[in-house]
Amino acid sequence: MDIAALSTAMSQSSITQAVGIKVLSLSKDMAEQQGQQMAEMLKQAPHPNLGGSLDIRA
C-alpha cells in the first residue's frame, strides 16, 4: 500500500471516529435533557402522593 492510500485511509478512519463521538455526545445531551424534563413533569404531578408505592403481591 502506498503512502497516499494509507494517509487517505487513516484520515477517513479519523473522520469516522470523530463523527461517532459527536453522535454519541448529542445522544447523551438529548438523554440528559429528557431526564430533566421528566423530573420537572413529575414535580408538577397533580397528586404528589399518587404512585409513591406499588403493590406487586400476587
Buried (B, 14 or more C-beta within 10 A) or exposed (E): EEEEEEEEEEEEEEEEEEEEEEEEEEEEEEEEEEEEEEEEEEEEEEEEEEEEEEEEEE
